[in-house]
């Protein structure tokens, strides 16, 4: 019996030791990676974000892998090989040294930090062929296979872009595509039809001679634990930073300048637990555009954008300070913007603009904005519209009609110099906008009508 007990004890110890070794193997990335947990406070409740810290990770200098400043092909291959090496070590930093480096697309792998030293510029090719083969991406809320984003991460964990360097897009081709060349709208209609009829995404191949679907600059697609910190971004074919179906995303101390067509600064789409702080935006479109997919595609994916905080940011130009929609079919909830400033001479339409239409469905709730300062605004402080269709109104039909419930919108301590209106809310008679609270809204002068409301329930404004 004693021998049996001794044998069982030895077996148990071996088993425990074996399990411990297996655990260490599975989490070997922690040898190099530190996972920080950040607590974010907001009126809708606090939440935690996990972010990767690469300070202990080995470095992989791209010149050690054959990168040459004047050689796009060598530099592109060097970056890809360095990323492979960092990934193989379960945690590493790919270093871009001082100087201008021509490159094509960059595809991330898990546990990799792309670090741009001060004075470093990654200059991305303007040749669409450099962004093939096509990858699973999106176009305005619809999934498809398109040109790769200039920087693309798919199903990655623990990824970062850091440093004081710059990411810059050459615009020779993309600026021609801004004008929607011949055939673009027909392809756009085709994609809408496929998404509306639930055609498998693999069949939605949108790279051809006439689609001209511009890629996003940076897309994190279905990623976890993402960090962007310190970098500058100049120019973009399309949306600049696009966290899509991702979670635990921190964008901090990032400076964005992009004045092309559809050049939103950050588009968190169907993503959760996001923090955007201490950034500067100088945009040709919205500074922050919160999205949740379009129509049938978003209903299929069934993922809201949730828990997004934007704080301490400066906007130099943009269409909206904070836009919600119109792609919001998966639902939008728990959005908080605080302590942001719009430069006095900025070009801006609204501080908060919520837009949808009868095809979207979804919902919008628990939106908070406070402590905002702005100068002249071309339109107003708050705009809510439920019939925004742009070119789609006559381009394609409504296959399924679903209205959007919009409720629980809170704005507090807002200052602006000169506006057309304070609030313009155009709801649906069948589903009115409800529960709007404006507190301490100060504007120096109003050019038109202070409030225009249609189909609104429980609107309150207090000083």
C-alpha angles and dihedrals in degrees: 000000000000090000090051091051091049091050091050091049092052091047091050092049091049090048093050092047090049092051091048091053091048090051091050090050093050092050098037090125086074088070086075104016129072115199110212121202116213122194112215120198123210139157091254091055139287125284138181129239123197117211133180121247114200099184092116095041122110117255127236112199111206093220087063086062096050104272116161123187097228096041115079094183095051093045093048091050092045092053091048092049092047090051089051090051094048091048091049089056089053091240133027146146119238106209124212106196128212115297138058115295121192113216145160125219122336119212118196130218126198122284095023131130118197103207123191114199119221108282093024121126126187104204112198123215121253092213111108090207088068088066097058146142093062118250135203104275139131142252115209095327099324122105118232144137109270142149110309116262109253088251113025134180120179122188092343131150129205100015129156145176110203144157139071096281131104138253111207133180123212104228106197094114102024094056089057089052091052087080091060099242123223112300096023096104092046090054090046089054090049092053091048090052092049093048092046091053095044094244106178111268091235088066094053097091106168102175109102140116096287113024094085093185104175116222126236116254096231123012125177102192117192093340134150131212102014127177130188112178138166100349131125123224124200125190126347138202091224136336109003106215117016120179101187123187087341135134138208098027125169121187110182136169092355120154115207127189116174125142103172129108115300090003098157113171101224126001111188101192123186086336128135137209099022129166123191113181144160094007133143120220127193103172144175088210136013119342094214118012115183112202141175108188134275129281118293094007092058093043087055094049091042096196123136125209103244142171103020121163123187117185144163095010131147122216119199097177138350145129093253133006089217122008125184115196153300083179097054104124094127092057135261123230141155103024119162129182119181141167097009127147134205115206112251094244097040122132104240137153103194140356090219122014123176115188134178142139142211093279099056109068111177122106143253121215143149099029116165130185123172143159097025126158126195142157123216116354119199092218122003154303097261127019125176120177128173100188104059109139105141111184092348093075094081100016098072136007130249104260095182126012116221124160125214123239109221117188147141101040115168127187121176137174097007122166127190134161106216130001142165091229143349096224132005112179120175108182133174119263090223093052113018124202108252146187103029117169122189116181127183099351108174122190124169096214140359119214098193135004118341096217133013114181132175123176098355126148127198100004113172130183120184135170 
